[in-house]
Structure formats: structure tokens, C-alpha cells
Amino acid sequence: MSREQIRSQLFQELKIKNEVNIEGVAADPAIFRHLDLGGEFQEQVHLCFEMDHETHEDFDLPTGYSTPGGLRVPFHWDSRSDYRIVYDGGEYVLTQKGKGLFPVSFDKRPKYYGLSASDGTPFSRIAGYSTGYAGGGTVSIAYSNECSLKEKGQDCLFCNINATKDTYSEIQGIGWKNPKQIGEAVAAAYRLDGVKHTNLTGGFVPERREVDYYLDVAEAIQESTGLQDFNGTAVIGAPLDLSIIDRYKEAGFRTLALNLEMWDPKFYAAILPGKVAECGGREHWIKAIEYAAKVFGKGKVRSGFVAGIEPKKATLAGVEYFASIGVLSLTGAWTPNPGSALEGHRTPHAEWHLDMAYQCHEIFKKYGFSYQDYFDIAPSPNFLIHDLFAIDEEIVPAFGEAKEGERIAQR
């Protein structure tokens, strides 16, 4: 295929990926007996949030799969979806209302998942893995799979971190991670699987004790990997004392994330009661992002938005403002997660979210950002923005096949 044909194919696959992200994908769990989950292929481990549309305590599911062109699609199980993965003639096929769309290939299990920390904790229960383009992957670590805002009745209304813990932590053996465990897991992932980015996150801890903990983790990762710059992102709540941000930079984190979540002031107050109470409110949070942008530099700070709760115009205004000061934004689609206060609500239709991704991508290009910038600040390299950048920069696997064909033709 020509490059234009490849681009056309990839944009069509991107459209389907977006729809599956919104609607989820059905599957008879029995078909995965043909897949060596937990062996050759990667199984879901619920380290932080349940992103499937239904819980599934009694069986495992895959983490994700790839389209023929090489776009990765996270597996969001929903038994009610018109999209379904079936096992047909020895291969897995994505279908819509019974019509076959294309075969899919599931994520391979990373090598480090088969190893354990020095205290015996499996690395798969410490650091989750997601693959990206151009040979780079990310490990995302939730140091804590619970949030203390629950105790005060101040949970973010879209969040299900505490519900996920209640459902899966005992079944899957997931708990608090200490710095040594994290350092050992990251070192193994970098060494064995070519991982190039670490994302550290978790819920609020009483008295905001997570601040010093993050600094201890950075030191442990540096010690275990031998890297002063391990390309780490610290995902934090806005500190009341902004000088703490300098400490994260000095500790060795390359990037910082402060997720504002909502741009509209009224939505912010209604949806994020704990962030208002614990982090000085919306204006202080924005001030913290502005300060972090000066400390870390262009493309080294991000803020997440839960796209689909507030009006699109409001979210785009926030994305534009942050991009203008060198800050990138995540705008992944809001999923009314199981166990969240907004469970049972409806996110906007797929077209709404696809338009959001295209508009944000144009904003980021206008301010000079690249795939690598977005890779370095995201918790996983599988957002639609990653795909759009990767198509632009021709680093999606399909382009590799085309370039190889061109080399052969020139011989």
C-alpha cells in the first residue's frame, strides 16, 4: 500500500478504536481458553482503576489488542456492546453486530511480569505495563490503590479507585508498594522489556504524606536502575507549598502531572470536592501548574481532563491555555466506571470524543509538541493523541512495512 492508503486505513482503525473505547467490547470469556493469559499473553491486573464497564472477579481478561495497522486498543469489557471479539478459525476477530471488521492480536506479556521483588511480591502486582510506538513502553505504578478522600466523603465523582480496591485487591494480591519494590520492578522492566518511561500515581494519603514518599521512590529507582534520569512522571495533587515542586525536579523526576480534571469552575467545585478541600481549590491548582511549567520546562508538565463531563468548549479552553504555557493535557474519554458515584451515567457519543482528540492534536501541533513529548507525560502510550502523533510521524508499525517495501523496490 502507498503511504496515503496506509494513513486512510489507520484513520479508519482509529475511528473504530475510539468507538470501542466508548462502547466497550463484548466477548464470551470462554474464548480466552485458547489464549495463554498470564503466560504468553498479558492479563489485566487491577492496580488502580477498573476501566472495564463491568467487574469480573471470577475470570481474567486481556489488557488490550492491536489492529492490523498496529494501533493498540485497551480492552474495556462490556457484555452489552455491539462490538464483540470472537474466536473464529484459530484467530480472534473484532466484529460489530455480527459483521467481521478485522483480526486482532493480543498484547504479549512483558518478561518482567514473570519475576518478583526481593520480598517475593510479583512485579505484575507492582508495575503495570503498556506498550507504545517506536519500541517504547511505559510502566505505571499506583503506590496506593486507595484514596483517603473516601473517609471524608470527598471522592472525585468519576473516580472508582476505592471500589476497585474493594473488588480486586484481595483476589489479585494488590496492596501498598514500598520504594524498594518499585525500584526493583522498574529496573527489571527497563532491562528486560526496553521500557522507557515510568508513571507514579496513587490516591491521596492522610496528611499528604505522599510528598516525601515520592522522593524516596525516585531515589530507589535511581539506585536500582543506575539512571539519574529514569524518565519518570510524578502524578501529584497540587501542594499548598509550591516549593515542593522544586523538590520533585531535584529528586530526578523528568516530568510532573497535576490533573485539574475540570476547567469550568462550577463543574470543578461540584465534581472534585476533595481537591477543593485538600489542594487550595481550582485557582491554586492552576497556579501550581503554572509554577511547575516554569520549573520543569516546556512539554514536561501535564494536566488531565476527564473529557465528557463538562462542555467541550470548556475543556478545549483549558487545553489551549495550558498548551500556550508549555503544558500538555490528557483528554481521554470519561468512562462512568463501576463503583464511581457517576456509575450508570452516559459519556458523550463516540463522535464527540473523536472530535475532541482531533482538536486537541491540532492545538498541540500548533504549540510545537511531538509524540515523544506526549509519551513522556502520559500514564500509558495508548491515548488517541498518541495515535494521531504516531500517524503524523509515521512510527505506526504499518509504515514500517511500507518503508521496508520501498527499500526492497530500490534494490
FENLINVEN-V548758 format. One line per field, one symbol per residue. ss: DSSP state (2 for helix, 1 for strand, 0 for the rest). phi: phi as a letter, one per 20 degrees, with the letter a starting at -180 (. if undefined). psi: psi as a letter, one per 30 degrees, with the letter a starting at -180 (. if undefined). A space follows every 50 residues. Layout:
ss->???
phi->???
psi->???
This chain:
ss->00222222222222222222222011002222220010001010000000 00000000000101110000011100100000111111001111110011 11111101002222010000012220011110000011111100000222 22000000002222222222220000002222222222222220111111 10000222022222222222222220000001111000000022222222 20001110001000222222202222220022222222222222220000 11111010000222222222222200111100100000000000000002 22222222222222220000222222200000022222222200002222 22222222220
phi->.fffffgfffffffffgfffgeemceafgffefedefndfdeefcefbde dfecfbfebecffrbdfgeofedfedfbfeffebecdcmncececclnef dafcdefffffffedcffenfgffedcedbecelmdccddddgcdbcffg femcgffeecgfffffedfffdmdbfdegfgfgffffffffecmfcbcdd bqefdgmlffgfggfffgffffffemdfdelddeecegffefffgfffff foffccccefmcefgffgffecfffffecnnffffffffffffffenfmd cccecefpeegggfffffgfffffdndececfffdfggnefdgnfcfgfg fffffgffffgffffgenecgfgfgfdefbecfgfgfffffgeldfggff fffffffffef
psi->kleeeeeeeeeeeeeeeeeeeeflklkjfffgffkikfcflklkkifdkj flfkliffllllealklefgkkjkjjkjffkfkkkljjhglkkkljhfkk elllklkkkleffglllfgfkkffgejkkklalhgklkkkkjekhlkffe fghgkkffkgeeeeeeefeeeghkakkleeeeeeeeeeeeefggkgkkkk allkkkghffeeeeeeeeeeeeeefgkejgikkjjlkkkejffeeeeeef fgkelkkjjeekekeeeeeefheeeeefggleeeeeeeeeeeeeeflkgg klkkkjkfelkeeeeeeeeeeeefggklkkhlkkkikkflfgkflkllle eeeeeeeeeeeeeeeegglleeeeefflflhgleeeeeeeeeghgkeeee eeeeeeeeff.
